[in-house]
Amino acid sequence: MFTAMFIKILLLACVLPTFSLALSTPLVVQESWKIDHLRDNDVKVPVVLGVMSRCPDALLCESIFDQVLKRTADKIDFGLTYVATVNSAEPDFGVTCKHGPDECAGNIQQLCVAKYHPLQTWWEFVMCQDYQTRNHIGRPDVALMCARAAQIDWETSGPGQCAGLDASGKAEEGIQLLKESIAVTNALHIQSISAGKAALWSSTASTSASMMKHGNNARTDTPLLTLRTPREESVLAKDCHGIDEEEGDIQNTANGQHDGKATMALVEAWIWRRDSRVKYSRNLVCMRGFRCQSVSGSWRLRLRSKLSSPATMQAIGKGLRNVGPLTRTLQAHPVASTSRAILWEGRRYASSYNPIAWLRNKINPSLLEKKSPTEIQAAKRKQAEEGTLSVFESDKEPEKEPEVVDKSMVVKTQSDHHKYSTANFKISHRKLNKIGRQISGKPIDSAILQMTFSEKRASKRIRNMLVIAKSHAALKGMDEKKLIVSESWVTKGPRTHKRLETRGRGKHGIRVHPDSRLSVVLKEGKTREQLLKEDRARKLKRIVSAGLRLTTYCAPQRKQNIMTVRWRRLPFVLLGLLSQSLVSSAHSFENAAIVRTVELGGALVHVTTTYAIKALENGSQKYTLSFGENEWDKSSWLDAKIKGQNTPLNVEPLGLHELGPEKHLENSGVYLYSVELPKPLNVNGTANLVVETVQTHATYPWPPQASQQEEQSLKYETDLFVLSPYKTATQRIKVRAPAPRIISFTTPKGVDKFATDSIATKSGATITYGPFTNIPESANLEFIKDHQQHLSVHYYYEYPVLEITKLERAAEISHWGANLNIDNHIYLHNAGPALKGQFSRLEHQSQMYFGRTGAHVLPSLTLHLPPGINSAYYYDLNGNVSTSRLRPAPSVPKATQANQYSVIDLRPRYPLMGGWNYSFTIGWDSPLRDSAGYDSKTGKYIVGVPVQTLVPGAVVDEAEVKIIFPEGATDIEVFPPFAALKQSMSTLVTYLDTIGRPTVTFTYENLTDKHTGIIYASYKVPFSAHLQKPKTVATAFLVLFAFAIAARRVDLRLTKAA
């Protein structure tokens, strides 16, 4: 019995090895697949990437493996090893890297982060560096930025001591880590692969891995794949030459650009298969183009044919995605969205218990996989004693204590702003500029919220741009809560959108739509909570009280000289009394803040100054304003009011105050005005005083000449500090241009004594000077001489600069015709840059056709006239000008606001270029009932005559307004809206007049758009005066008939007939 049993055992011993080899043969692709649940306690597969931080192929490999890592992170033990050469002659790192010293720094940065942080954190750090492009990897600022993005505390968590607090990579610990990584790379023979390629290696967990051979050298690691780009096909063929398809280790050379899906699927298949090798080591399933071989419980992928073309890899990827009808689709992959997970199943006849396998293991045992942690550790110790332990499982050296580094010596680089812009899209730059002004200076969240609820067409595009800019600024390390839209401006596009437009009389034209884009600059500023807190504090301090408003007409240049001479002739005693009054008034108030806003334009500049005043004495009611000589010479209109009120304040001019005997010094005197507040202020009482002025001839063209194709630019000059006889806590000046296209502006120097922040900043179309703090009394010669400076702003202006050198207006009242005739003789001057060279009619017509007329050219003029006018006329020295169009509006009752105006479009005989003049006459008739009334109690007629018809943006240098009353009018009284330079009374004799018509003449200078008031005149016309013209006509006819009768009775013949 025992003999028979022994014979059977010998037979089994001879048969089983052959059966084992039969089981090891490659399996074919299964018809049906299903997923096998893997055990949770499987050992993770060690995987390492051999890379260079700045190598483009390494970046490609990392980007592909980033998608694999998202699905297999819990299945692998992942790491990076770096390819370089140790060179003691290299001064900085002792290592020579292929792509320069910055690559060595990048390698050290990534190694240090990997040492002190888990996989998810340091891999995010590596991906952040790859996102910044290869030329930025290794830079200290990029490393610090990526550390913040990965939420790594660079200074305290370890990488700072390892790679240096400044992230330069020159610390001893980081250099040592790089040298150790190079040693690991050399031990893995990664250098044997073509230089510059990224190789993926995996270490087998079992001791049987040492049995795998590569040539004649035994090693414990097998290369899985090498990524190459299409431009390296020649290198690929060279590397693959001589590889034994049946016995040698296979390197799968995949096209990283075109075959990333197949490569990724191969990596996933290998890792998932390796993770389940313990349970299913014999049930291997091979895909088309591959062979699988089981080697003592472990396995390798082998190629049936060389993969030397992208078409082969694409076929393999297709086979991986279409593995069978019963394939179950797992989570969609971000690269290969239609790929399917690689699933395995055991043979259908397989069972949980296989007696033949049990008998085979008993008779011919193979290497056993260690399952428990104790067995694994014991196996590792045994391998370490035998010298076969994997380099990836070797114990790390004890961590060195971090060196104490002086943080004060570390220079941190951090972005302080971020610029972003939209793409060009179809919109007018003027419309887009309005949106840019709305979001400029606001917190980024407020701007996004405003654009979200805006109904404008471009708001959605701008909102998306702001959201992207916010995320980019956060990646740069800027605080999202403190981000504000510091600057915004609009840039014109190429105007490529064109469409066919149908015009009258069967003609067609091309309509060109403008393109524009909006750019913003994000900076860290005050948060929304801080702004609300400051706004609340300002509101608590604000005292809004009732006030009076007075519109004061400043005397023009000729009157100023007279006033100056008279003031200088005052006795010195009066000057001394005025100086004492200024000293005493300086102790009555204090300026908590002064904010001046300058709205730049063409011939007119609007200036608004807000004084936040604080009383220092009880009963303070008169506040003194001061203006420099240059500023006062340009000002033509002044208005004072309490903020939030529309009633005028009483403004009394005090004249010129000489500051000293230095006559040659510019601004050696100041002009003073006394403003009476609505009520006296007690101690610490506050009020906000708003002073508005309009300056004329404050800008001038620069350069002074321009051709028809060139743009128009102007220059504006003003003073830096607002003069005041009181101390000022804070002062700020804002200069706002019509568009963000500002060529240059002055940056003051030597004012650090008053500046707490940046002296001059530009935000879109606004330039802000200040804030300046702790400014003493500035209305004195010492302050002007030491601290006052001139500012100049050079900017583009897109409209003609118009000046009316002389305006002659005559308003003739006719009771017999019930008519009011307005006749205007206008002398117009284009004050823009003078025309350079000769005028080209061809160039002008071309610009008119394409809608690109120069900004300094005036082709037409549009005026708003009163409603209800009729019989309008327009002529010049040559006669009637037919190129005009009148669109009348119906009459409105007296004392009612007109909703519509009559519009007349005037086109001169020639385009008005810079420096050219054009004189013309325009007039109209209007019903007298629309502007006149009768008071039955006093028997007086009251008529209202406008001072001028506003020409948009123009200044009137000299104006003469005549009101011609009916013949025989008496008790004439006039009430102008502001005082005139000269007022005179005369008599005008015209048709059918006997005694003439009384005429009142007003003379003005430097009229602006604020001087559009109405002159009211009252007069009486006796009944006899109404009969004056009939009596005159009757008398004329009576005399004529009497003369005819008398002449008929006179015989002039010499002899009488018989």
C-alpha positions, 0 to 999 in steps of 0.5 A: 500500500505504501509502495503504491502511494509512493509511486503515485506521488512520484508520478504527480511530481513529474506531471505537476511542473509541466502542468504549472507551466501550462497554467503560466501560458498567456490567456486570450481575451475573455468574451465576458468580463465582470469586476472582482472586489479587491481586498482592502488589506492588499499591499500598495504597489510602489511606483516612482517617476524618473523626471526632471522638473523642467523637462517638457516630456517629464511635464507631459508624463506628470500631466497624464499620470495626474489623471491616473493618480486620481483613480489609483491613489489608494492602490499605489505608493507613489514617488518621484526620482530626479535625473541629474549628475553629481558635480562637485565643481558646481558652486551652488548645488554640487549637481549639474542639471540638464536644463540649468540651475533653476531645474536643480532648485525646482527638484529640491523644492519638490523633494522637500515638500514631498518629504514633509507633506503627504501625497495629495499636498505635495502632488498639488504643489508639483502640479501648480509648478507645472501650470506656471510653465517650465520656464518658471519652475524653480523660481523662488516666487513661484515656489512660495506662491504654489506653497500658498496654493497648496496650503503649505506653511513654508516657514514652519512645516519643514520645506522652508528649512529644507529648501531655504526660507527664500525657496532658493533651494540652496539649503544643505538638507535639500541639496542632500535630498537631491543627491540621494535621489540621483543615487536612487535614479542611477541604481534604477538604471533610469539613465540607461533610457534615452536622456531627457525622457520621463520613465515610469518604474515600479518595484515589485513587492515580492522577493521573486522580483529579483528573478527578473532580468534585464540583459545580464544585470539582475535588479528589483525594478522593472520599467513599465513605460517611457513617454516620448513625443512625435518628434523623437521617432528616430530615437524611438526606433533606436531605443527599441532596436535589439529588444527581445520581444519574447524574453526582454523587459518591454518598454511601451513607447507611447505617443504622449500627445496623440496616445495619452488615452492608451498610455493612461489605460495601460498604467491603470491596467498595470496598477490594478492588476498588480494590486490584485496579483495575490488572489488572481495571479493565474487568472490574467487577461491580456488585451490585444497586442499584449502577452502576459506571463506569470513568473512565480506569483508575479507578472509582466506585460509583454508586447507581441509586436513592437509599438513603433507607430501611433496607429498601434497605440490607438488600436490598443487604446480602442481595444481597452475601451471596447473590451466586451458587451458586458463591460461595466462603465465606471467613473468617466475619465477626464482624458479618455471619457469613453474608456472602460475600467479594466475588469477581471474574472476568474475562469468560469470553472474556477472554485474557491477550493482547488485540490490540484493547486493545493497538492501542487503547492505542497509538493512543489512549493513556490515563494509565498506572499507575506500577508500579515504585517509581522510577516512582511516586516520579517521578510523585509529584514531578511531581504536587508540582510541578504542585500536584496531589499528594494531601494524604495523600502529602505529606511530613511535617514533620521531627520535633522533638526531644522536650522534656526534662520533669521527670518528678518533676512529673508526677502519675500516676494509677493504679487501686489496686483493682477491685471486681466482683460476681456476679449474684444467683443462688439460694443462701443468703447463709450458704452463700455467705459461707462461700465468700467467707471461703475466698477472702478474703485469697488471691492471685487465682490461688489463689482461682481454682484453689480454685474450679476444684477445689471441688465446691460448686454455686456454685464455677463461677459464682464462678470465672468471676467471679474470672477476669473481675475479674482481666482487668478489673483488668489493663485498669486497669493492675494487675499480675496477678501481685500481685492478691489478693482483698482483700475479699469480702462477700455481699449478699442478693437480692430473694428472687424464687424461689418454689415450691409446697410440699406440707404435711401434711393436704392443705395447701400453702404457698409456699417462698421461695428466697433470692438472694445475690451475692458481691462482691470487691475486688482489690488488689495485694499479695504474690505467691504466691512471696513468701507461700511464702517468708515461710511458709518463713521462719516455719517455720524459726524455729518451735520446736514443743515439748511443753507442759502445758495448764491450764484456769483459771477466772477469778474473776467480778466479786464475787470480783475485787473481793475479790481487788483489795481484798486485793491493795491491802492488801499491804505496800508491801515486797511491791509493791516486790518484785513491781515488781523481779520485773517489771523483771527478767522484762522482760529475759528475753523479747522478743515477736517478734510478737503477733497477737490475733483477736477472734471477735465474737458475742452474749453471748460473745466468743472471743479468741485471742492468739498470742505469738511469744516469743524468749528473751534469757537462758539458762534462761528458763522463766516467761513473764508475761502481763498483762491490762488491768482492763477486759479482765480484768473481762470474761474468764471463761475462760483457756487457755494452750498451746503452738501445735500441742499439746493438753496444758495449761500451768501458769498461776499468777495473780499478782494485780493490779499497781498502775501508779501513784497515779492512781486516777481513770485507767482501766486504772491497773492490770494483772492478771498471770499466770505461764505456765510453759513446758515446758522452759527456753529458751536465748538466741534460743530461740523458742516460740509461746504461744497464749492463749485467753480468753472474754469475757462481757457484752462487747457491748451492743445499739445502739441499745438499742431496736428494733421487731419489724421492725427489725434487731439490731445490737451494739457491742463495745469493746476496747483497741488495744494488747495489754499486755505487760511485754516489748518487741514487734517486731510486733503486729496485732489482727483483729476478726472479725464474724459477717457482713461487714455491719459498720456502723462501726468505729473508726480510731485516730489518733496512732499513726503512730509505730508504724504502717508501713502502713494503721492499719485495713483491712476485708476482708469480715467481718474488720477488721485493726488494724496491723501496729504495730512497735517497741512498747516495754514496754506494761504501764506507766502511761506507755504506757497514758496516752500511747498506749492507745486504745479501739476500737469495732465496730458490727455486725449480729447475726442471732441472739438474745442470750441470758443465763441469769440463774440456773440451779438444777440438782439431780442426785439419785442413787437406787440403789433405782431405779437412776436419775439424775434431773436437774432444771433451773430456768432463768431466761432473759433476752433481752439484745437490744434492748428492744422498742420500742412494743407487741407485735403478735401479727399482725406476729409471725404474719406474720413466722413465716409468711414466715420473716422473724422478727426477729433479736432474737426467740426463738420456740423453743429447741433443747437437746442432752441426754445419750443414753438419757434418758427421762421428760423433762418441761417446765413453767413457772409455769402448768403443763405446756407441751405445745409441745415435742418430744423425739427421744431417742438410745439409750444408749452404754456408759460411757467412750465418746464419744457420736455422737448426742444426745437433742434436745428442741425447746422452744417457750415460751408466747410469743415472747421479745422483747428485754428479756423474761424466761421461767422454766421447768423442764426435767428427765429421768431416765437410767439410773444405769449410763450415768454411774456405776460401782463400784470393788470394791477401794475399795468406792466408787461414782463418778458423773459429773454435768455442770455444765450443759446448754449453751444455744447462745450463752448466758452463765450469770450465776449457777449453783447445782449440787447433787449429792444422794447416797443416804441413808447415803452416807459418805466423799464426795469431789468433783472439779470440773473447775474451782474453784467460788466456793463449795462447801458440804455440807448434808442434804436430807430427802425422802420415806421418809428418816430421817436425810436425804441428804447434798448437795454444792452448788457455786456458779459465776458467768459460765459459758460454753460452755467450762465444760461439764465433768463433776463426778466424785463418789465415795462409799460406801454401807454395806449397812445404808444400803441396808436403811435404807429397807426398815427404815423402811417395815417399822418404819412398817407395824409401828407402824401394825399395833401401833397397830391391835392396841392400839386394837382391844383398848381399850374406849372405851364408858362402860358394858358390855353385859349 
